[in-house]
Amino acid sequence: MNNEEKIISIIIPVYKVELYLKKCIESVINQTYPYLQIILVDDGSPDNCGKICDEYASKDNRIEVIHTKNGGLSSARNIGISKAKGKYIGFVDSDDYISNDMYEYMYNLIEKNKADVCICNFYNIINDENIIKNEDNGIEELNKMQILKEILLDKKIQSYAWNKLYKRELFNKISYPVGKKYEDIGTTFYVLEKCNKIIVSGKPKYYYLNRPDSIVNNNTEQTILDYTDLIMERYDYIDKKYRELKCYNDYYLTKILITAYIDMNNLSNVSQELKQRVKNLFKKVQKIVKENDEKVMSLLDNEQKNQLNNIINEYI
């Protein structure tokens, strides 16, 4: 295998992260794995991010900078994918950073096991404290149906794009939904269903910065509409194609009804469109609960059960 066949393309979308960008880029350029194509997509950032990207590119010939009009995270990732030359693709969000051996570790695992995707554990950084997200279960090998089940359970494996190493061809005919928040929900499942083997490691190698001003912590009406739209679309797709995943698909939709209901009630002004969207979601869940009560309810924790009962009492 020559060096070109060992290349990993790392895609870093960049937008308004001036305070965090240098730490992110340095964690990537200082990887113990040397065969990297580092693609910095400056998504029309209005601060000094574009200049910082260019400065790093002038010092490291592995870095390619693409300056583009602001199109959002999905658009930036799609642009990066279109420029990727590596056998594998990885994503790093520009306010996060990674362990210096992350890609060497994941490359060795994916090659040794002849897998399609490798997933590592990660730290949630909250108030400068590193909290391991998932329990360390060592190294596990999952097949397609097992990984799809885990994505729907959303407990030990999540849909995030960034703690995974993918064969590049998995993104053929798949792109991130432009203009949508929570874009991972609209992409990761469809990528993973193309896989035969996935390697999951309990070792945390990625550092996710939980920022107070992040999308996840600042839902607007549009973000609620976006994630419910993506999830309902995925729900219908799975319901038709993977009946063996019905219980887990139903559980995820029920969980999202609870999330959407809480997020909606935290808004000061709510449109009729959003109210109707949550009500439509409730109608789907109401049918699920009636048809499959025991299985779905067994997957909910006590707090979720109480929240669901409150929603049922309000709508009935």
C-alpha positions in Angstrom: 0.0 0.0 0.0 1.5 3.4 -1.0 1.1 6.5 1.1 -1.7 7.9 -1.1 -3.9 4.8 -0.3 -3.4 5.6 3.5 -4.8 9.1 3.3 -7.6 10.1 5.7 -9.5 13.2 4.7 -10.4 15.3 7.7 -13.2 17.8 7.0 -13.5 20.8 9.4 -16.4 23.3 8.7 -15.5 26.7 10.1 -17.9 29.4 11.2 -17.6 32.0 14.0 -15.3 30.0 16.2 -12.4 32.4 16.4 -11.8 31.6 20.1 -11.6 27.8 19.5 -10.3 27.3 16.0 -6.5 27.3 16.7 -6.8 24.6 19.3 -9.0 22.5 17.0 -6.6 22.8 14.0 -3.5 22.1 16.1 -5.1 19.0 17.5 -5.5 17.7 14.0 -2.1 18.7 12.5 -0.4 17.2 15.5 -1.9 13.8 15.0 0.5 10.8 15.2 -1.1 9.6 12.0 0.8 11.5 9.3 -1.2 10.8 6.1 -3.9 13.4 6.3 -5.7 15.7 3.9 -7.1 18.4 6.2 -9.9 20.3 4.5 -10.9 23.6 6.2 -14.2 24.9 4.9 -14.5 28.6 5.8 -18.3 28.9 5.6 -18.3 32.7 5.1 -17.3 33.3 8.7 -17.5 37.0 9.5 -14.7 37.0 12.0 -11.0 36.2 11.6 -11.5 32.5 11.0 -10.8 32.7 7.3 -7.5 34.4 8.0 -6.5 31.8 10.7 -7.3 29.0 8.2 -5.0 30.6 5.6 -2.2 31.1 8.1 -2.2 27.4 9.0 -2.4 26.4 5.4 0.7 28.4 4.6 2.6 26.4 7.2 1.3 22.9 6.5 0.9 21.5 3.0 -1.6 18.9 4.1 -4.1 21.7 4.7 -6.5 22.9 2.0 -8.7 25.9 2.7 -12.0 26.5 0.9 -13.6 29.9 1.3 -17.3 29.9 0.5 -20.5 31.9 1.1 -22.3 31.0 4.3 -24.5 28.0 3.6 -24.5 26.3 7.0 -22.9 23.2 8.5 -24.4 20.7 6.0 -23.3 22.7 3.0 -19.8 23.0 4.4 -19.6 19.3 5.1 -20.9 18.5 1.6 -18.2 20.7 0.0 -15.6 19.0 2.1 -16.8 15.5 1.0 -16.7 16.6 -2.6 -13.0 17.5 -2.2 -12.0 14.5 -0.2 -9.3 12.2 -1.7 -8.7 9.8 1.1 -9.7 6.2 1.5 -11.4 7.3 4.7 -13.3 10.4 5.8 -13.5 12.0 9.3 -15.2 15.1 10.6 -14.1 17.5 13.4 -16.3 20.4 14.5 -14.2 23.6 14.7 -14.9 24.3 18.3 -13.9 20.8 19.4 -10.5 19.1 19.5 -9.2 15.5 19.4 -6.6 13.3 21.1 -3.3 13.3 19.3 -3.5 9.6 18.4 -7.2 9.6 17.5 -6.9 8.9 13.8 -3.9 6.5 14.1 -6.0 4.5 16.7 -9.1 4.5 14.5 -7.2 3.7 11.3 -5.6 0.7 12.9 -8.9 -0.6 14.2 -10.8 -0.1 10.9 -8.0 -1.7 8.8 -7.3 -4.6 11.2 -11.0 -5.5 11.4 -11.8 -4.8 7.7 -14.7 -2.6 8.9 -16.6 0.1 7.0 -16.8 2.5 10.0 -15.0 2.9 13.3 -16.6 4.8 16.2 -14.8 6.0 19.2 -16.1 7.2 22.6 -15.8 10.9 23.5 -15.7 13.4 26.3 -18.4 16.0 26.9 -16.6 19.2 28.1 -18.9 20.9 30.5 -17.6 23.8 32.6 -14.0 22.7 31.9 -14.7 19.2 33.2 -14.2 16.2 30.9 -17.1 13.8 31.2 -17.0 10.5 29.4 -20.2 10.2 27.4 -20.6 6.5 27.0 -19.7 3.5 29.1 -16.4 1.9 28.1 -17.3 -1.6 26.9 -14.0 -2.2 25.2 -14.0 -2.9 21.5 -17.2 -4.3 19.9 -17.9 -5.5 16.4 -21.4 -4.8 15.2 -23.3 -5.7 12.0 -25.7 -3.5 10.1 -28.8 -4.3 12.1 -27.0 -4.0 15.4 -25.7 -0.6 14.7 -29.0 0.7 13.4 -30.7 -0.5 16.5 -28.1 1.3 18.7 -28.5 4.5 16.7 -32.3 4.4 17.4 -31.7 3.6 21.1 -29.4 6.6 21.2 -27.9 5.5 24.4 -24.4 4.1 23.9 -24.0 5.2 20.3 -25.2 8.5 18.9 -25.8 10.0 15.4 -23.0 12.5 15.6 -20.8 12.8 12.5 -17.6 13.6 14.3 -16.5 10.6 16.4 -16.5 8.3 13.4 -14.1 7.2 10.7 -15.9 6.3 7.4 -15.0 4.6 4.2 -15.3 7.5 1.7 -17.5 5.6 -0.7 -20.3 5.4 2.0 -21.1 9.0 1.1 -21.7 8.2 -2.6 -25.3 9.5 -3.2 -25.6 10.7 0.4 -25.2 14.3 1.5 -26.1 16.3 4.5 -29.5 18.1 4.3 -28.7 21.7 3.4 -30.6 24.3 5.4 -31.4 22.0 8.3 -30.2 22.0 11.9 -29.5 18.6 13.5 -28.2 17.5 10.1 -26.6 14.3 11.6 -30.0 12.8 12.2 -30.7 13.2 8.5 -27.5 11.5 7.4 -25.8 9.1 9.8 -28.5 6.4 9.8 -28.4 6.2 6.0 -24.6 6.0 5.9 -24.5 3.2 8.5 -27.2 1.1 6.7 -24.6 0.7 3.9 -22.2 -1.0 6.3 -21.5 -4.7 6.9 -19.2 -4.3 9.8 -18.7 -1.4 12.3 -16.1 -1.3 15.0 -17.0 0.5 18.2 -14.3 1.5 20.8 -15.1 2.6 24.4 -11.9 4.7 24.5 -12.7 8.4 24.4 -10.6 10.1 21.7 -12.8 13.1 20.8 -13.4 16.2 23.0 -16.9 17.8 22.4 -17.2 21.3 23.8 -20.6 21.8 25.3 -21.1 25.5 24.6 -24.0 27.5 26.2 -24.5 29.2 22.8 -24.6 26.0 20.8 -27.6 25.0 18.6 -28.3 22.1 21.0 -28.6 24.5 24.0 -30.5 27.2 22.2 -33.4 25.7 20.3 -35.5 28.1 18.2 -38.8 27.3 16.6 -37.0 26.5 13.3 -34.6 24.0 14.9 -37.6 22.2 16.4 -39.2 22.1 13.0 -36.0 20.9 11.5 -35.3 18.0 13.8 -38.9 16.8 13.9 -39.1 17.0 10.1 -35.9 14.9 9.7 -37.0 12.4 12.4 -40.5 11.9 11.1 -39.0 11.4 7.6 -36.6 8.8 8.9 -39.3 7.1 11.0 -41.4 6.5 7.9 -38.4 5.2 6.0 -37.5 2.7 8.7 -41.1 1.7 9.3 -41.4 0.6 5.6 -38.0 -0.9 5.2 -37.0 -2.4 8.6 -39.9 -3.9 10.4 -37.6 -5.7 12.7 -36.5 -2.3 14.1 -40.1 -1.2 14.8 -39.8 -1.2 18.6 -36.7 0.9 18.6 -38.0 3.2 15.8 -41.2 3.7 17.9 -39.1 4.4 21.0 -37.1 7.1 19.3 -40.1 8.9 17.9 -41.7 8.8 21.4 -38.6 10.2 22.9 -38.5 13.0 20.3 -42.1 13.9 21.0 -41.2 14.5 24.6 -38.1 16.6 23.6 -40.1 18.6 21.0 -43.0 19.3 23.5 -40.5 20.5 26.2 -38.6 22.6 23.7 -41.8 24.2 22.3 -43.0 25.1 25.8 -39.7 26.8 26.5 -40.3 29.3 23.7 -41.9 32.6 24.4 -43.9 32.7 21.1 -45.1 29.6 19.3 -46.6 29.5 15.8 -49.6 27.5 14.7 -47.2 25.5 12.4 -45.1 24.3 15.3 -48.2 23.6 17.5 -49.6 21.5 14.7 -46.3 19.7 14.1 -46.1 18.6 17.7 -49.7 17.6 17.7 -49.2 15.5 14.6 -46.2 13.9 16.3 -48.4 13.1 19.3 -51.0 11.4 17.1 -48.3 9.1 15.7 -47.0 8.4 19.2 -50.5 7.8 20.6 -51.0 5.1 18.0 -47.6 3.6 18.9 -48.4 3.5 22.6 -51.7 1.8 22.0 -50.3 -0.9 19.7 -47.0 -1.6 21.4 -47.3 -0.3 24.9 -45.1 -2.6 26.9 -42.1 -2.8 24.6 -41.9 1.0 24.0 -42.6 1.9 27.6 -39.9 -0.5 28.8 -37.3 1.5 27.0 -38.3 4.9 28.5 -36.9 5.9 31.9 -39.2 7.0 34.7 -38.8 10.7 33.9 -39.7 10.1 30.3 -42.8 8.1 31.3 -44.0 10.9 33.5 -43.4 13.5 30.8 -45.3 11.3 28.3 -48.2 11.0 30.6 -48.3 14.8 31.0 -48.4 15.2 27.2 -51.2 12.6 26.9 -53.2 14.3 29.6 -52.9 17.6 27.8 -53.8 16.4 24.3 -56.7 14.0 25.2 
